[in-house]
Amino acid sequence: MRNVLIVAHGFPSDPEPAQAALETLATKVEALLPDAKVGAATLACTGALREAVAAQPDALIYPFFMAEGWFTKVQLPRRLAELDHSAEILPPFGREPALPDLIGQTLKDAGPEVILVAHGSQVSRSSHDMTVELARTLAPRLPKQHLRLAFLEEMPHLREVAAHYRAATCLPLFVLRGGHVAQDVPQALEEAGFSGTLLPALGELEDVPALIAESLRAK
C-alpha cells in the first residue's frame, strides 16, 4: 500500500508536545501497516510539514482533524501546494465510518448522562454540525445514555451543561491533547462543580491507531 502522512493542526503556542504525540500515533499506525511508511506533521510546528513531505513526496495525506473546515479544505491544501505535493488528501479522522462504533464501545458502560464536548466556533458551523451529526449516529448505539452536547467556543457552553449534569461522563471530541483538553475543559468542569468522569481526548483512545490503520488498508 502507499505511504501515508498524518497531518494535524497542532498548537502554535506550544508546538513540540503535539508534534511528538502525532509522531507517536504515526509509529503505532505504521506498526500495524508493515508495507507502508507512516509519517507525521503538525501545521503549527515550524518546518515539520516541509520535512515530512520531503521524506514522503508521494504519501497520501491523512488529516487528523475532527471536522472538515477551513484547515482541511483551505489551509492544508494550500500548504501542500506550496510544497509541490499533489497526492490525495483523504477525509478527516472525524469522518471515519468506524468512529461511532469506537465511541459507542468507550461509552457503553458510562452512566446515564454523557457530555460530548467539542470546540465549536462563532464563525464556522463545521465543528457544531459534526458534533450534532455524530451524536445522532451514536444515539442508537447507546440506548441507555442521554447524550448532551457542549462546546468551548459557542453555546451551549460546557460550563453551563456540566452544571446541570455534574455526575456525567465527559468525552472531549478533540484529536490531540493541548490547551483545550488540558486546561479549558477541566477548568470549565471545575467551575461547574462537576464530579463525574472526564475521559481522555477522543484521539488519545487506545483503539484509535487500529481504527486508522484499518481505514488506510482500504484506500
C-alpha positions in Angstrom: 0.0 0.0 0.0 1.0 3.6 -0.3 2.9 5.6 2.3 0.9 7.9 4.5 1.4 11.3 6.2 -0.8 12.1 9.2 -1.3 15.8 9.5 -2.8 17.7 12.4 -3.2 21.3 13.3 -1.1 21.3 16.5 -0.7 24.2 18.9 1.2 27.3 17.8 1.8 28.4 21.5 3.4 25.1 22.3 4.1 23.1 19.1 6.6 20.4 20.2 4.3 18.2 22.5 1.6 17.9 19.8 4.2 17.1 17.2 5.7 14.4 19.5 2.2 13.0 20.2 1.4 12.8 16.5 4.7 11.1 15.8 3.8 8.5 18.5 0.5 7.9 16.8 2.1 7.5 13.4 4.5 5.0 14.8 1.6 2.9 16.3 -0.2 3.1 13.0 2.9 2.1 11.0 3.4 -0.9 13.2 0.0 -2.2 12.0 0.8 -1.5 8.4 4.1 -3.3 7.7 4.0 -2.4 3.9 3.8 1.3 4.4 5.7 4.2 6.0 3.6 6.5 8.1 4.9 10.0 8.8 3.5 12.8 11.0 3.5 16.6 10.9 1.6 19.3 12.6 0.9 22.6 10.8 1.9 24.5 13.9 5.4 23.0 14.2 7.8 25.1 12.1 9.3 23.0 9.3 7.5 19.8 10.2 5.3 19.6 7.2 8.1 20.5 4.8 10.4 17.9 6.2 7.7 15.2 6.2 6.7 15.9 2.6 10.4 15.9 1.5 10.7 12.5 3.1 7.5 11.1 1.6 6.7 13.1 -1.6 4.1 10.7 -2.8 2.4 10.0 0.5 -1.4 10.0 1.0 -2.4 12.8 3.4 -4.5 11.7 6.4 -5.9 14.8 8.1 -6.1 14.1 11.9 -8.9 16.6 12.4 -12.4 16.2 13.8 -14.3 18.2 11.2 -14.0 19.3 7.6 -13.5 23.1 7.7 -11.1 25.9 6.8 -8.0 24.0 7.9 -8.8 20.8 5.9 -10.3 22.5 2.8 -8.2 25.6 2.5 -5.1 25.8 4.8 -3.9 22.2 4.4 -4.3 22.1 0.5 -2.6 25.5 0.2 0.4 24.5 2.4 0.8 21.3 0.4 0.6 23.1 -2.9 3.4 25.4 -1.7 5.5 22.3 -1.2 4.5 20.9 -4.6 2.8 18.0 -3.0 -0.2 16.9 -5.1 -1.1 13.5 -3.6 -4.6 12.7 -2.5 -6.0 14.3 0.7 -8.2 11.7 2.5 -11.3 12.6 4.5 -10.5 13.7 8.1 -10.4 11.4 11.1 -13.8 12.8 12.4 -15.4 11.3 9.2 -14.2 7.7 9.8 -17.2 5.4 9.4 -15.9 3.2 12.3 -15.6 6.1 14.7 -19.2 5.9 16.1 -18.6 2.2 17.0 -15.4 3.1 18.8 -17.1 5.8 20.8 -20.0 3.5 21.5 -17.7 0.9 22.9 -15.9 3.5 25.0 -19.2 4.8 26.5 -21.2 1.6 26.7 -20.6 1.3 30.5 -20.9 5.0 31.2 -23.7 6.3 33.4 -27.0 7.7 32.1 -25.7 11.2 31.3 -22.9 11.7 28.7 -21.5 15.1 27.7 -19.8 15.3 24.3 -17.7 18.5 24.3 -16.4 19.9 21.0 -14.5 23.1 20.1 -17.4 25.0 18.4 -16.9 28.4 16.7 -18.6 31.7 16.5 -17.7 31.8 12.8 -17.8 28.3 11.2 -20.5 25.8 11.7 -18.3 22.8 10.9 -17.5 21.7 14.5 -21.1 22.2 15.6 -22.6 20.3 12.7 -20.1 17.5 13.1 -20.9 17.1 16.7 -24.7 17.1 16.1 -24.3 14.5 13.3 -22.0 12.3 15.5 -24.5 12.4 18.4 -27.3 11.5 16.1 -25.3 8.5 14.8 -24.3 7.5 18.3 -27.8 7.5 19.8 -28.9 4.1 18.6 -25.6 2.6 19.9 -26.1 4.0 23.4 -29.8 3.4 24.2 -29.1 3.6 28.0 -27.3 7.0 27.8 -28.6 10.5 27.2 -26.1 12.4 25.0 -25.7 16.1 25.9 -23.8 18.4 23.6 -21.5 21.2 24.8 -18.9 23.5 23.3 -16.0 25.7 24.3 -16.4 28.5 21.8 -20.2 28.6 21.4 -23.4 27.9 23.2 -24.4 25.7 24.9 -21.0 26.1 26.8 -19.5 23.2 28.6 -19.7 25.1 31.9 -23.5 25.5 31.7 -24.1 21.9 30.5 -21.9 20.4 33.2 -23.6 22.4 35.9 -26.8 20.6 35.1 -25.2 17.2 34.8 -22.5 17.2 37.4 -22.2 13.4 37.7 -22.0 12.8 33.9 -19.2 11.2 31.8 -17.5 13.8 29.7 -15.8 12.9 26.4 -13.7 15.6 24.7 -14.1 15.4 20.9 -10.5 16.6 20.2 -7.7 14.7 18.4 -4.7 15.9 20.4 -4.1 17.0 24.0 -3.4 20.7 24.1 -4.7 23.8 25.8 -8.4 23.0 25.2 -8.1 19.4 26.6 -5.5 20.0 29.3 -6.8 23.4 30.5 -10.1 24.7 29.1 -12.2 21.6 29.6 -11.0 20.8 33.1 -11.4 24.5 34.1 -15.0 24.6 32.8 -15.9 21.4 34.6 -14.3 22.7 37.8 -16.3 25.9 37.6 -19.5 23.9 37.1 -18.9 21.8 40.2 -18.5 18.7 38.1 -17.9 15.5 40.0 -18.3 13.0 37.2 -15.7 11.3 34.9 -13.5 13.1 32.4 -12.3 10.7 29.7 -9.2 11.2 27.5 -9.5 13.2 24.3 -11.1 11.1 21.6 -7.8 11.0 19.5 -6.0 9.6 22.6 -8.2 6.5 22.9 -6.3 3.2 22.8 -8.1 1.8 19.7 -7.5 4.9 17.5 -4.3 3.6 15.8 -6.0 0.4 14.8 -9.0 2.3 13.5 -6.8 4.5 11.3 -4.7 1.5 10.1 -7.8 -0.4 9.2 -9.2 2.6 7.3 -5.9 3.1 5.4 -5.8 -0.6 4.3 -9.0 0.1 2.4 -7.5 3.0 0.5 
